[in-house]
Amino acid sequence: MATQICPNCKVDDFTWKVDEEESPLTIWDCGNCQYRAFENESDERNCSNCGKRTESKLKDSKKEYWWCSNCNTTEIIKTAPNNV
């Protein structure tokens, strides 16, 4: 399996596996910094930086963001504040 650049530590050691019980959930793990993120395979779009359809929505315990596996850019998804 080819590795990708980890969006957390920027080392080429980011790999994925499919969670068979939670399909279409993909789990991304970094062997260098132990970072873990989750991807719903249905959330993808064209990257605003390189134009390729290689941008996926990843979510970890603290944030949700778009990550391009082609040019390794990230864009944090800002959520609207709760009006309580």
C-alpha positions as CSV (number, residue, x, y, z in Angstrom):
1,M,0.0,0.0,0.0
2,A,1.3,3.4,-0.9
3,T,1.8,5.9,1.9
4,Q,0.7,9.5,1.9
5,I,2.0,12.7,3.7
6,C,0.5,12.8,7.2
7,P,-1.6,16.1,7.6
8,N,-0.5,16.2,11.2
9,C,3.3,15.6,11.2
10,K,4.0,16.0,7.4
11,V,5.9,12.6,7.3
12,D,5.3,10.2,4.4
13,D,3.8,7.4,6.7
14,F,0.0,8.0,6.5
15,T,-1.9,4.8,5.5
16,W,-5.5,3.8,5.4
17,K,-7.7,0.8,6.0
18,V,-11.5,0.2,5.6
19,D,-13.5,-0.5,8.7
20,E,-15.6,-3.5,7.6
21,E,-18.2,-2.9,10.3
22,E,-18.7,0.8,9.6
23,S,-18.4,0.8,5.8
24,P,-17.9,3.2,4.0
25,L,-15.7,4.5,6.9
26,T,-12.0,4.6,6.2
27,I,-9.5,4.9,9.0
28,W,-6.2,6.8,8.4
29,D,-3.2,6.1,10.7
30,C,0.2,7.7,10.8
31,G,3.0,5.3,11.7
32,N,5.3,8.2,12.6
33,C,3.2,10.3,15.0
34,Q,0.3,7.9,15.8
35,Y,-2.2,10.4,14.4
36,R,-5.6,8.9,13.5
37,A,-8.4,10.4,11.4
38,F,-11.6,9.0,9.9
39,E,-12.9,9.5,6.4
40,N,-16.4,8.9,5.1
41,E,-15.9,7.7,1.5
42,S,-18.9,9.7,0.3
43,D,-17.4,13.0,1.2
44,E,-15.0,14.0,-1.5
45,R,-14.6,17.0,-3.9
46,N,-12.3,18.6,-6.3
47,C,-9.3,20.3,-4.6
48,S,-9.4,24.1,-4.7
49,N,-5.6,24.1,-4.9
50,C,-4.7,21.4,-7.5
51,G,-8.1,20.9,-9.2
52,K,-8.1,17.1,-8.9
53,R,-10.9,15.1,-7.3
54,T,-8.5,13.9,-4.5
55,E,-9.8,16.0,-1.6
56,S,-11.5,14.0,1.2
57,K,-13.2,15.1,4.4
58,L,-11.3,13.8,7.4
59,K,-12.3,14.0,11.1
60,D,-10.3,13.4,14.2
61,S,-11.0,14.0,17.9
62,K,-10.6,17.8,17.7
63,K,-11.4,18.9,14.2
64,E,-12.9,18.2,10.8
65,Y,-11.1,19.3,7.6
66,W,-10.7,18.7,3.9
67,W,-7.4,17.0,3.0
68,C,-6.0,16.6,-0.5
69,S,-4.0,13.4,-1.0
70,N,-2.6,14.8,-4.2
71,C,-1.1,18.1,-3.1
72,N,-1.3,17.5,0.7
73,T,-3.2,20.7,1.5
74,T,-5.7,20.9,4.3
75,E,-8.6,23.3,4.9
76,I,-10.3,23.3,8.4
77,I,-14.1,23.2,8.2
78,K,-15.4,25.9,10.4
79,T,-18.6,25.2,12.2
80,A,-21.2,27.8,13.0
81,P,-21.3,28.7,16.7
82,N,-24.3,27.4,18.7
83,N,-26.8,30.2,19.3
84,V,-28.2,29.0,22.7
